Amino acid sequence: MNPNIERLKLIFVAAFVVLVLGALVWQVGWILPQKNCESARKWWDGERRVCAQPVLISDITGRTIGDKSAEAAAKAAIGRTPAPKAP
């Protein structure tokens, strides 16, 4: 067979392998962590590839939410369970 055809075949096979490995690295390194973070109801920063825990403003300021149903809804929205009630 023509050596140029053999060389081209090897080049295309190598390019295919590199592209498949690149897609695998993309899936494992970027897509799977993002999906895991979002399924845990956290914030995903794609630029830095960081999974962050959302924080309620009331946790930072120390103010409590006056409406208990709104507080429970806010805690449920970020994936926290309400604190147990005091006896």
ABEGO torsion letter per residue (X at the ends): XBAAAAAAAAAAAAAAAAAAAAAAAAAAAAAAAAAAAAAAGBBBBAAAGBBBBBBBAAAAAGBBBABAAAAAAAAAAAGBBBBBBBX
